[in-house]
């Protein structure tokens, strides 16, 4: 095997391993009836001839990339108004067909909550489109400099199983606004709904705007297909979900890499906090789609002087408290543990519990909960598996700390330096400032749900690609552009 082949294999293995391990889904989930892809590419090509494409779904990576490459030549020449029409189509389909797509995604992926799957599609209105595109200008006595934001071309994108269609739609809005096209590599357990939604988008965009295949994918995603996408000479930019190995390996191709990494968002609640607001906010964010969001509240550190009152507030807000024995039963079922018992023991989440409903977790814990229970919670220590691991299920561990600074220290430890998301509930501006500086996260929220950072009831904007390892943060159309500069000397300075 050549060095290049080794690099390709390394990238593919890491991406697929992360998707399988983090998303914890089987490869062979059956496609729901509503999402069966009605593409003519269901039969192999004969005598080396390509089977015709059907609204962006192709048999091979090369066919998909070439189609997107040809489409991009047209998209980059479009005015912002014309690109805005394509974006409006994506948003309209997501909103008008939110129940169908949400239900289809849940049936195929088997993770999350239907009401929140639907809401995520409705929230495509919060994704930035052409309104984010702008031109900058600087002048002095020597002339004028214009800075414009140009497209990269075809972008290779990996989709997670947790938010398959919302991630694709949000990324599509971003990249089309910037004049790009994309080839998507969906998670195998979300491939059918991803293909179905992509076909809906492409069909309407071609009908209304006259451009085919602005978004493409392949019929059967695989390790080999992922490797082809990463190395393809016509793929100009990569947007991947993975760890440092993926970023390092993908960078060897000389392409820019936008990498969405892991998170384990901590929450600190101090003695000045509005406890009822804190409880409602934590439940809103932590319960959303059964805690599949990477920004969602995963563990809470509460100052001892208000600990009991906070737990009361959590019960009033719709949470159900588990006692120590119930937490232990849930932990033993939800995690596997490696180690010899003499040193540190590493916990790994079992796939059967990722994104599952409260009722399933409660039954495992040996308790019965009211039908409207939004989330389970209970007291643990700061080294508990539910605190340390990004567990993506609707149980919130609550840790008692001596003071706000002890809570901040524990939060930094639990976040593992991912620099993703952190939250505080406090009326003490100095405490908020100290935590913001200590966490150094991409997203920091004070006195609100984590959802506010993505525009759900707050001033943020939405993307399901939050690039923490490579620093781009919540992606926008400008994330997927190149700066180009035009300098005009000794002219056009009018003052």
CORRA-V631673 format. One record per pair of residues at least 12 apart in sequence whose ideal C-beta (glycine too) atoms are under 7 Angstrom apart, sorted by the first residue. I is the first residue (numbers start at 1). J is the second residue. D is the distance in whole Angstrom. If there is no record, write none. Layout:
I&J&D  I&J&D
//
This chain:
7&249&5  7&252&5  8&227&4  8&230&6  8&231&5  9&227&7  10&245&7  10&249&5  11&227&7  11&230&5  11&246&6  11&249&4  11&250&5  12&223&5  12&226&5  12&227&4  13&223&7  14&242&5  14&243&7  14&245&5  14&246&5  14&249&7  15&158&6  15&226&6  15&240&6  15&242&5  15&246&6  16&223&5  16&226&6  18&241&6  18&242&5  18&243&6  19&160&7  19&161&7  19&187&5  19&241&7  23&160&6  23&161&4  23&162&6  23&187&6  24&349&6  24&351&3  24&354&4  25&109&6  25&111&7  25&161&5  25&187&7  25&189&4  25&351&7  26&189&6  27&188&5  27&189&7  29&108&6  29&109&7  29&110&7  29&189&5  31&108&6  31&192&4  32&104&5  32&107&4  32&108&5  34&100&6  34&104&5  35&104&4  35&108&6  35&192&4  35&193&4  35&196&4  36&192&7  37&57&6  37&192&6  37&195&4  37&196&6  37&199&7  39&54&4  39&57&5  39&219&7  40&52&6  40&54&5  41&54&6  41&57&6  41&58&6  41&59&5  41&219&5  45&59&6  50&63&6  53&67&6  53&213&7  54&199&7  55&199&4  55&202&4  55&203&5  56&198&5  56&199&6  56&202&4  56&213&5  56&215&5  56&216&5  56&217&6  57&195&5  57&198&7  57&199&6  57&217&6  57&219&6  58&216&6  58&218&6  58&219&7  59&218&7  59&219&6  60&218&7  61&218&6  61&225&5  61&228&4  61&229&6  61&232&6  64&183&5  64&216&4  64&217&6  64&218&5  65&154&6  65&183&5  65&232&5  65&234&5  65&235&6  66&234&7  67&213&4  67&216&5  68&154&5  68&181&4  68&182&6  68&183&5  68&213&6  68&216&5  69&154&5  69&234&5  71&181&5  71&211&6  71&212&6  71&213&5  71&214&5  72&153&5  72&154&6  72&180&6  72&181&4  74&211&5  75&176&7  75&179&6  75&181&6  75&211&6  75&214&6  76&151&5  76&179&4  80&130&4  80&133&6  82&209&7  83&130&5  83&176&6  83&177&6  83&179&7  84&129&6  84&130&5  85&208&7  85&209&6  86&176&5  86&205&5  86&209&6  86&214&7  87&129&4  87&130&7  87&173&5  87&176&6  87&177&6  89&201&7  89&204&5  89&205&5  89&208&6  90&124&7  90&169&6  90&172&5  90&173&6  90&201&5  91&124&5  91&125&6  93&200&5  93&201&6  93&204&7  94&121&4  94&124&4  94&169&5  95&121&7  95&122&6  95&124&7  98&118&5  98&121&4  98&122&5  99&118&6  101&121&6  101&165&5  101&193&7  101&197&6  102&114&6  102&117&4  102&118&4  102&121&6  104&193&5  104&196&7  105&117&6  105&164&6  105&165&6  105&190&7  105&193&5  108&189&7  108&190&6  108&192&6  108&193&5  109&161&5  109&164&7  109&189&6  109&190&5  111&161&7  111&162&6  111&292&6  111&354&6  111&355&3  112&289&4  112&290&5  112&292&5  112&355&5  113&289&5  113&290&5  116&288&5  116&289&4  117&289&7  120&163&6  120&166&4  120&289&7  121&165&7  121&166&6  123&456&6  123&462&6  124&169&5  124&170&7  124&173&7  126&454&7  126&455&4  126&461&6  126&462&4  127&170&5  127&173&5  127&174&7  127&462&5  127&463&6  128&461&5  128&476&5  128&477&6  129&173&5  129&177&5  129&477&7  130&177&5  132&177&7  132&476&5  132&477&5  132&478&6  133&149&6  133&177&6  133&178&7  133&477&6  135&147&7  135&148&5  139&493&5  140&493&7  141&493&6  142&489&6  142&490&7  143&487&7  143&488&5  143&489&4  143&490&6  143&491&6  143&492&7  143&493&6  144&488&5  144&492&4  144&493&6  145&485&6  145&487&5  146&486&4  147&483&6  147&485&5  148&484&5  149&178&7  149&478&6  149&481&4  149&483&6  150&481&6  150&482&5  150&484&5  151&178&5  151&179&3  151&180&5  151&481&6  152&180&6  152&236&4  152&237&4  152&480&6  152&482&6  153&180&6  153&236&4  154&181&6  154&182&7  154&183&6  154&234&6  154&235&5  154&236&6  155&175&6  155&180&5  155&182&5  155&236&7  155&237&5  155&239&6  155&480&6  156&183&6  156&229&4  156&230&7  156&235&4  156&238&5  157&171&6  157&182&5  157&184&5  157&185&7  157&239&5  158&185&5  158&240&5  158&241&5  159&184&6  159&185&7  159&186&4  159&187&6  159&190&7  159&194&6  160&187&6  160&241&6  161&187&4  161&189&5  161&190&5  162&292&4  162&355&7  163&464&5  164&186&6  164&187&7  164&190&4  164&193&6  164&194&5  165&193&6  165&194&6  165&197&5  166&464&5  167&464&4  167&465&7  168&184&6  168&194&6  168&197&6  168&198&7  170&462&6  170&463&5  170&464&5  171&239&7  171&465&6  172&201&7  172&215&6  174&463&7  174&475&6  174&476&6  174&477&5  174&479&7  174&480&6  175&480&5  176&214&6  177&477&4  178&477&4  178&480&5  178&481&5  180&480&6  181&214&5  181&215&7  182&215&6  183&216&5  183&217&7  183&229&6  183&235&7  184&198&7  184&215&7  184&217&5  185&221&6  185&225&7  185&226&6  185&229&6  186&217&6  186&221&6  188&221&6  191&221&5  194&217&7  195&217&6  198&215&5  198&217&6  201&215&6  202&214&7  202&215&6  230&250&6  230&253&7  231&253&6  236&255&7  237&255&6  237&256&5  237&480&7  238&250&5  238&255&6  238&257&5  238&258&7  239&258&4  239&465&6  240&257&7  240&259&6  241&260&5  242&259&6  243&261&7  244&469&7  246&259&7  247&259&5  247&469&6  247&470&6  257&470&6  258&467&5  258&470&6  258&472&5  258&475&7  258&479&6  259&467&6  259&469&5  259&470&5  260&465&5  260&466&6  260&467&5  261&418&6  261&420&7  261&468&5  261&469&4  262&390&6  262&418&6  263&294&4  263&295&7  263&390&6  263&418&5  263&420&3  263&421&5  264&298&5  264&390&4  264&414&6  264&415&6  264&416&6  264&418&6  265&295&6  265&296&7  265&297&6  265&298&5  265&420&6  265&421&4  265&422&6  265&423&6  265&450&6  266&298&7  266&299&5  266&301&6  266&411&4  266&414&5  266&415&5  266&422&6  267&282&6  267&297&5  267&300&4  267&301&7  267&423&4  268&301&5  268&404&7  268&407&4  268&408&6  268&411&5  268&424&5  268&435&6  269&300&6  269&302&5  269&303&7  269&310&6  269&425&5  270&303&5  270&404&4  270&407&7  270&426&4  270&428&6  270&431&6  271&303&5  271&305&5  271&306&5  272&426&5  272&427&4  272&428&5  273&425&4  273&426&5  273&427&7  275&306&6  275&309&6  275&310&5  275&313&4  276&313&5  276&316&7  277&447&7  278&310&7  278&313&7  278&425&4  279&310&7  279&313&4  279&314&5  279&316&7  279&317&4  280&317&5  281&448&6  281&449&4  282&297&5  282&300&6  282&396&7  283&317&5  283&318&6  283&319&6  283&374&5  283&375&5  284&449&4  284&451&6  285&297&5  285&449&4  285&450&4  285&451&5  286&375&6  286&394&7  286&396&5  287&374&4  287&375&4  287&394&5  288&451&6  290&355&5  290&356&6  290&357&6  290&393&6  290&394&5  291&392&5  291&393&6  291&394&5  292&355&5  292&392&5  294&420&6  294&466&6  295&421&4  295&443&6  295&450&5  295&453&6  295&454&7  296&450&6  297&396&7  297&423&6  297&450&6  298&390&6  298&391&7  299&386&7  299&387&5  299&396&7  299&397&5  299&399&7  299&414&6  300&396&6  300&398&5  300&399&7  301&399&5  301&401&5  301&407&4  301&410&5  301&411&6  302&398&6  302&400&6  302&401&7  303&401&6  303&403&6  303&404&6  303&407&6  304&400&5  304&401&7  304&402&6  307&400&5  311&398&7  314&377&5  318&372&7  318&373&7  318&374&4  319&374&7  319&375&5  319&376&7  319&377&5  320&369&5  320&373&5  320&376&5  321&377&6  321&378&6  322&365&6  322&367&7  322&376&6  322&378&4  323&378&7  326&365&4  326&366&6  326&367&5  327&378&5  327&380&6  329&364&7  329&365&5  329&366&5  330&361&6  330&364&5  330&365&4  330&395&7  331&385&6  331&386&7  333&364&5  334&349&7  334&350&6  334&353&5  334&393&7  335&347&4  335&348&6  335&349&6  335&350&6  335&385&5  336&348&5  336&350&6  347&385&4  347&388&7  347&389&5  349&389&6  349&391&5  353&393&5  354&392&5  354&393&6  355&392&6  355&393&7  356&393&6  358&373&5  358&375&7  358&376&6  358&394&5  361&376&6  361&393&6  361&394&7  361&395&6  362&376&6  375&394&5  375&396&6  376&394&6  376&395&4  377&395&7  377&396&4  377&398&6  378&397&7  378&398&7  379&398&5  379&400&7  380&397&4  380&399&6  381&399&7  382&399&5  382&410&5  382&414&7  384&397&6  387&399&6  387&414&6  388&414&7  404&426&7  404&431&5  408&434&6  408&435&5  408&438&5  411&439&7  412&438&5  412&439&6  415&439&6  415&441&7  418&468&6  419&440&6  419&441&5  419&442&6  419&468&5  420&441&6  420&442&6  420&443&7  420&466&7  420&468&5  421&441&6  421&442&7  421&443&4  421&450&6  422&435&7  422&439&4  422&441&5  422&444&6  423&445&5  423&450&6  424&446&5  425&447&6  432&446&5  442&466&7  442&468&5  442&473&5  461&474&7  463&475&5
//
